[in-house]
Structure formats: structure tokens, C-alpha cells
């Protein structure tokens, strides 16, 4: 049995709205199911298609699974990266961390990305600054598999390793960057279902304070410059663990929230 695109679209956009899911997601998944663009879907409502492939996709979305996992990709810094439930979905806010690192990394320097996940920060940084030697680590071997796949797609020279914080890493770096698991454990249950029930818990929280990984990176003292993405209202907590470092820059996101912090190690 077939159904027109317009009928499918109208029915599922109404369902999406009722479940507080963006109706735009319906158009995106219809486009994926038909092999066309969302604009084509809108312009060809009279076309009849087998509804089952699309229905399987949209039902996953209506149950709360993130759109990026359903599609198997997420756009970050102008590149489509492979993502699934082994890695955190890259956020636009994290592009601020990349921009800060591009601006501050010394020419020909060594950079370490801690908690690389999909590899979004490390790959973007290396592709934009090919003069850099970039190493990326994650506690999750499964995440490293995803990140390595993304690096191959873009012919990135980033080197990957599995490590709990910096435990398995030796040597000095010119810059350490990290989007660490910074959510306090007690706040995880308050997150949206898409995040709480689908994204890897290890990428969201590392303990009750939210600063556990930040503290370990700073205590390792492996670089004169360190950059972190932080959560809402977390700057004060970071100051408490930043012994031996001075905060030299704080960059806000588009909502005016303190998002990226740059620290310099005291000599």
C-alpha cells in the first residue's frame, strides 16, 4: 500500500507537534527516506511512496531518539560527522572551543584533545590548522572507533588513543583542549529525554561535582595553555579547581553564557 507524501507529512507533523518534536524533523526524515531534499518533499506532495521505510524512522524520533542518531550523522564546523549512541552529539557551542583553539595554538604546536567523542574538535582543529600535531583521547574505546572513522573520511592526521583522562599519555603539549563530561551527576535525570536516555552517560557526567575531569586535566600539568568547554554557571566551580593556572579568557556563546575558558599555567 502506498500513500502520498503530503498525507504522510501532514499526519506525522501533527503527531510530532503533539509530542513536542520539531515538525521539521518529519521533513528531514522524509527526505532521507525518499533520497531527495526536504525542498523536493515539499514540492512533490502528490507523489505516492511506500510509507514503511519512513514510518520506521519517524517512530524512532517520536520515541525520543535524537535525529542525529537516526540519520547517523551530525554537521559540525562545516563537515558531516558519523555519530551514533557511542558518542556525544556535537553541539554548535563546541565550535566556539574549536575557534578559540585555532586562534591560540602556536604554529607547529602539539595539541591534545581530551574526551574526543566523535573526534569533532580534534578533526576540525587539524583540518583548519594542518601545521599542528593533534592527538585525541577518550576513555571509551567505542568512541575512538567512531572518531577514527571520521578522521579517515576527512583524511585527518589526528592520532587517537584510549585513555582515562591523561593516564595513558606521556609527554608535553603546547595546548590541551577538552569538552569534558561536566554535568553534575544529580542533574542528569533532569535532562531532556533525548540526552538522558540516548547519549552516553560517560560523556555527560564524571561524578557529583561536574569538575572531576577538569581537575584531573589541570593536575596533570601537561601544557602551558588549557581550554575547556563548561556548563551554565560553572565558571566559579572551575576557579576552585584551577590551582596553578590563571584564567586568561572567557568566551560566551550566542546566548551570552560563559562557554569556553582559557587558562595559562603559572611558571
Kinemage of the C-alpha trace (Angstrom):
@kinemage 1
@onewidth
@group {chain A} dominant
@subgroup {mainchain}
@vectorlist {calphas} color= white
{ca unk a 1} P 0.000 0.000 0.000
{ca unk a 2} L 1.284 3.445 -0.910
{ca unk a 3} L 0.475 6.878 0.475
{ca unk a 4} L 1.056 10.367 -0.824
{ca unk a 5} L 3.929 12.356 0.619
{ca unk a 6} L 1.530 15.171 1.530
{ca unk a 7} L -0.671 12.811 3.534
{ca unk a 8} L 2.273 11.282 5.378
{ca unk a 9} L 3.771 14.662 6.023
{ca unk a 10} L 0.563 16.174 7.412
{ca unk a 11} L -0.154 13.193 9.658
{ca unk a 12} L 3.279 12.940 11.186
{ca unk a 13} L 3.844 16.675 11.550
{ca unk a 14} L 0.713 16.766 13.685
{ca unk a 15} L 1.973 13.820 15.751
{ca unk a 16} L 5.376 15.460 16.125
{ca unk a 17} L 3.866 18.699 17.393
{ca unk a 18} L 1.787 16.773 19.934
{ca unk a 19} L 4.926 15.052 21.228
{ca unk a 20} L 6.972 18.285 21.321
{ca unk a 21} L 9.178 17.148 18.438
{ca unk a 22} L 10.061 19.662 15.736
{ca unk a 23} L 7.854 19.154 12.640
{ca unk a 24} L 10.948 19.939 10.613
{ca unk a 25} L 12.314 16.539 11.669
{ca unk a 26} L 9.454 14.946 9.744
{ca unk a 27} L 10.578 16.690 6.560
{ca unk a 28} L 14.228 15.751 7.134
{ca unk a 29} L 13.416 12.064 7.606
{ca unk a 30} L 11.009 12.078 4.654
{ca unk a 31} L 13.840 13.462 2.561
{ca unk a 32} L 16.180 10.728 3.797
{ca unk a 33} L 13.602 8.008 3.126
{ca unk a 34} L 12.925 9.211 -0.422
{ca unk a 35} L 16.529 10.024 -1.270
{ca unk a 36} L 15.701 13.648 -2.046
{ca unk a 37} L 15.932 17.016 -0.337
{ca unk a 38} L 13.385 18.491 2.053
{ca unk a 39} L 12.559 21.064 -0.640
{ca unk a 40} L 11.763 18.239 -3.079
{ca unk a 41} L 9.499 16.597 -0.499
{ca unk a 42} L 7.583 19.848 -0.032
{ca unk a 43} L 7.195 20.344 -3.782
{ca unk a 44} L 6.122 16.761 -4.600
{ca unk a 45} L 3.351 16.121 -2.122
{ca unk a 46} L 1.291 14.302 -4.747
{ca unk a 47} L 3.931 11.587 -5.177
{ca unk a 48} L 2.967 8.209 -3.713
{ca unk a 49} L 5.566 6.224 -1.777
{ca unk a 50} L 5.786 3.118 0.376
{ca unk a 51} L 5.302 4.634 3.863
{ca unk a 52} L 7.064 1.854 5.803
{ca unk a 53} L 10.731 2.980 5.475
{ca unk a 54} L 9.805 6.494 6.562
{ca unk a 55} L 7.473 5.289 9.324
{ca unk a 56} L 10.261 3.227 10.880
{ca unk a 57} L 12.472 6.321 11.034
{ca unk a 58} L 9.912 8.792 12.328
{ca unk a 59} L 8.597 6.428 15.001
{ca unk a 60} L 12.121 6.288 16.458
{ca unk a 61} L 12.139 10.078 16.558
{ca unk a 62} L 8.742 10.257 18.219
{ca unk a 63} L 10.002 7.890 20.930
{ca unk a 64} L 12.723 10.416 21.750
{ca unk a 65} L 15.751 9.123 19.852
{ca unk a 66} L 17.870 12.059 18.634
{ca unk a 67} L 17.565 12.929 14.961
{ca unk a 68} L 21.333 12.741 14.529
{ca unk a 69} L 21.481 9.123 15.698
{ca unk a 70} L 18.626 8.137 13.415
{ca unk a 71} L 20.371 9.735 10.447
{ca unk a 72} L 23.793 8.511 11.540
{ca unk a 73} L 25.409 11.894 11.080
{ca unk a 74} L 25.730 15.376 12.537
{ca unk a 75} L 27.062 18.585 10.994
{ca unk a 76} L 29.946 20.240 12.828
{ca unk a 77} L 32.217 23.024 11.645
{ca unk a 78} L 31.078 22.553 8.046
{ca unk a 79} L 31.577 18.773 7.981
{ca unk a 80} L 29.156 15.855 8.316
{ca unk a 81} L 30.479 13.532 11.010
{ca unk a 82} L 29.351 9.993 11.700
{ca unk a 83} L 27.577 9.705 15.053
{ca unk a 84} L 25.695 7.020 16.929
{ca unk a 85} L 24.926 6.219 20.546
{ca unk a 86} L 28.613 5.520 21.258
{ca unk a 87} L 29.410 9.245 21.130
{ca unk a 88} L 28.001 12.567 22.257
{ca unk a 89} L 26.241 14.504 19.508
{ca unk a 90} L 28.414 17.521 18.555
{ca unk a 91} L 26.815 20.835 19.556
{ca unk a 92} L 27.208 24.219 17.852
{ca unk a 93} L 28.504 25.643 21.155
{ca unk a 94} L 31.541 23.381 20.886
{ca unk a 95} L 32.533 25.154 17.679
{ca unk a 96} L 33.500 28.058 19.966
{ca unk a 97} L 36.122 25.789 21.524
{ca unk a 98} L 37.494 24.959 18.064
{ca unk a 99} L 37.652 28.632 17.091
{ca unk a 100} L 39.477 29.522 20.312
{ca unk a 101} L 41.984 26.703 19.782
{ca unk a 102} L 42.597 27.702 16.159
{ca unk a 103} L 43.384 31.227 17.305
{ca unk a 104} L 45.680 30.322 20.217
{ca unk a 105} L 47.524 27.143 19.199
{ca unk a 106} L 51.157 28.041 18.403
{ca unk a 107} L 52.467 27.345 14.926
{ca unk a 108} L 53.622 23.753 14.584
{ca unk a 109} L 52.475 23.000 18.115
{ca unk a 110} L 51.306 19.786 19.758
{ca unk a 111} L 47.654 19.728 20.807
{ca unk a 112} L 45.816 17.164 22.940
{ca unk a 113} L 42.034 16.773 22.782
{ca unk a 114} L 40.723 15.065 25.937
{ca unk a 115} L 37.354 13.308 25.649
{ca unk a 116} L 37.251 13.445 21.865
{ca unk a 117} L 33.989 11.527 21.347
{ca unk a 118} L 33.188 11.722 17.641
{ca unk a 119} L 36.507 13.465 17.049
{ca unk a 120} L 34.713 16.681 16.138
{ca unk a 121} L 37.106 19.062 17.914
{ca unk a 122} L 40.343 17.282 17.031
{ca unk a 123} L 39.485 16.728 13.362
{ca unk a 124} L 38.177 20.258 12.859
{ca unk a 125} L 41.264 21.729 14.505
{ca unk a 126} L 43.699 19.612 12.466
{ca unk a 127} L 41.895 20.264 9.186
{ca unk a 128} L 41.828 24.020 9.810
{ca unk a 129} L 45.398 24.099 11.171
{ca unk a 130} L 47.340 21.344 9.323
{ca unk a 131} L 50.562 22.670 10.851
{ca unk a 132} L 49.503 21.207 14.205
{ca unk a 133} L 50.227 17.749 15.575
{ca unk a 134} L 46.916 16.708 17.144
{ca unk a 135} L 46.412 13.772 19.495
{ca unk a 136} L 42.911 12.828 20.671
{ca unk a 137} L 41.945 10.553 23.546
{ca unk a 138} L 38.778 9.162 25.084
{ca unk a 139} L 38.017 6.787 27.938
{ca unk a 140} L 35.683 4.882 25.591
{ca unk a 141} L 37.278 2.590 23.006
{ca unk a 142} L 33.917 2.547 21.194
{ca unk a 143} L 34.109 6.331 20.821
{ca unk a 144} L 37.648 6.072 19.454
{ca unk a 145} L 36.351 3.697 16.764
{ca unk a 146} L 33.794 6.306 15.662
{ca unk a 147} L 36.324 9.153 15.797
{ca unk a 148} L 38.865 7.182 13.770
{ca unk a 149} L 36.234 6.530 11.100
{ca unk a 150} L 35.506 10.252 10.880
{ca unk a 151} L 39.214 11.020 10.608
{ca unk a 152} L 39.568 8.605 7.690
{ca unk a 153} L 36.632 10.230 5.929
{ca unk a 154} L 38.364 13.615 6.010
{ca unk a 155} L 41.931 12.295 5.662
{ca unk a 156} L 42.791 13.819 9.012
{ca unk a 157} L 46.185 13.082 10.553
{ca unk a 158} L 44.847 13.113 14.129
{ca unk a 159} L 46.245 10.244 16.220
{ca unk a 160} L 43.802 8.535 18.570
{ca unk a 161} L 44.251 6.581 21.791
{ca unk a 162} L 42.112 5.234 24.614
{ca unk a 163} L 42.916 6.877 27.935
{ca unk a 164} L 41.165 7.719 31.198
{ca unk a 165} L 41.895 11.453 31.327
{ca unk a 166} L 45.662 11.665 30.675
{ca unk a 167} L 46.640 8.441 32.456
{ca unk a 168} L 47.920 6.672 29.313
{ca unk a 169} L 49.507 9.738 27.725
{ca unk a 170} L 53.122 10.779 28.097
{ca unk a 171} L 54.955 13.937 27.145
{ca unk a 172} L 54.201 17.641 26.988
{ca unk a 173} L 51.794 19.539 24.750
{ca unk a 174} L 51.530 23.178 23.778
{ca unk a 175} L 47.756 23.172 24.231
{ca unk a 176} L 45.173 20.881 25.811
{ca unk a 177} L 41.535 21.261 24.752
{ca unk a 178} L 38.563 19.455 26.204
{ca unk a 179} L 34.797 19.308 26.139
{ca unk a 180} L 34.697 17.175 29.302
{ca unk a 181} L 31.742 15.453 30.962
{ca unk a 182} L 30.835 18.484 33.064
{ca unk a 183} L 27.259 17.824 34.218
{ca unk a 184} L 26.913 17.080 37.962
{ca unk a 185} L 25.555 13.543 38.378
{ca unk a 186} L 22.439 14.674 40.252
{ca unk a 187} L 21.398 16.857 37.303
{ca unk a 188} L 21.491 14.123 34.654
{ca unk a 189} L 17.951 12.930 35.416
{ca unk a 190} L 16.695 16.459 34.744
{ca unk a 191} L 17.996 16.473 31.170
{ca unk a 192} L 15.770 16.113 28.123
{ca unk a 193} L 14.907 12.506 27.323
{ca unk a 194} L 16.915 12.716 24.086
{ca unk a 195} L 20.069 13.359 26.085
{ca unk a 196} L 19.352 11.424 29.280
{ca unk a 197} L 18.184 8.181 27.691
{ca unk a 198} L 20.222 8.075 24.496
{ca unk a 199} L 23.585 9.831 24.734
{ca unk a 200} L 26.440 8.004 26.509
{ca unk a 201} L 26.363 8.702 30.241
{ca unk a 202} L 30.171 8.676 30.440
{ca unk a 203} L 30.248 11.673 28.084
{ca unk a 204} L 27.776 13.616 30.221
{ca unk a 205} L 28.966 13.222 33.808
{ca unk a 206} L 32.042 12.014 35.669
{ca unk a 207} L 30.809 12.492 39.224
{ca unk a 208} L 28.794 14.600 41.656
{ca unk a 209} L 30.616 17.883 41.079
{ca unk a 210} L 30.923 18.051 37.298
{ca unk a 211} L 34.521 19.257 37.568
{ca unk a 212} L 36.187 15.879 38.192
{ca unk a 213} L 37.760 15.547 34.735
{ca unk a 214} L 38.643 19.241 34.581
{ca unk a 215} L 40.522 18.871 37.877
{ca unk a 216} L 42.435 15.803 36.640
{ca unk a 217} L 43.487 17.529 33.426
{ca unk a 218} L 44.777 20.562 35.297
{ca unk a 219} L 46.574 18.478 37.909
{ca unk a 220} L 48.449 16.649 35.140
{ca unk a 221} L 50.052 19.985 34.154
{ca unk a 222} L 50.883 18.837 30.622
{ca unk a 223} L 50.531 22.150 28.775
{ca unk a 224} L 51.045 25.884 29.316
{ca unk a 225} L 47.592 26.531 27.817
{ca unk a 226} L 44.366 24.630 28.547
{ca unk a 227} L 40.894 25.275 27.128
{ca unk a 228} L 37.614 23.864 28.411
{ca unk a 229} L 34.020 23.990 27.340
{ca unk a 230} L 31.983 24.431 30.530
{ca unk a 231} L 28.340 24.330 31.542
{ca unk a 232} L 25.983 27.089 32.616
{ca unk a 233} L 27.175 28.771 35.818
{ca unk a 234} L 30.244 26.551 36.108
{ca unk a 235} L 32.959 29.204 35.933
{ca unk a 236} L 33.027 29.618 39.690
{ca unk a 237} L 33.441 25.870 40.218
{ca unk a 238} L 36.292 25.835 37.709
{ca unk a 239} L 38.080 28.606 39.620
{ca unk a 240} L 38.102 26.371 42.699
{ca unk a 241} L 39.996 23.580 40.927
{ca unk a 242} L 42.272 25.748 38.761
{ca unk a 243} L 45.199 25.735 41.163
{ca unk a 244} L 48.422 26.639 39.406
{ca unk a 245} L 46.582 28.187 36.452
{ca unk a 246} L 45.266 31.657 35.689
{ca unk a 247} L 42.073 32.201 33.700
{ca unk a 248} L 43.092 34.474 30.827
{ca unk a 249} L 39.962 34.411 28.668
{ca unk a 250} L 36.280 33.519 28.866
{ca unk a 251} L 34.209 33.328 25.682
{ca unk a 252} L 30.411 33.454 25.781
{ca unk a 253} L 28.099 31.546 23.470
{ca unk a 254} L 25.341 33.203 21.419
{ca unk a 255} L 23.029 33.126 24.444
{ca unk a 256} L 25.571 35.084 26.486
{ca unk a 257} L 26.507 32.057 28.612
{ca unk a 258} L 30.135 31.599 29.655
{ca unk a 259} L 31.092 28.656 27.450
{ca unk a 260} L 34.844 28.392 26.764
{ca unk a 261} L 37.529 29.118 29.343
{ca unk a 262} L 41.236 29.501 28.530
{ca unk a 263} L 43.792 29.012 31.308
{ca unk a 264} L 47.544 29.634 31.401
{ca unk a 265} L 49.807 27.570 33.637
{ca unk a 266} L 51.843 29.541 36.143
{ca unk a 267} L 55.585 29.053 35.815
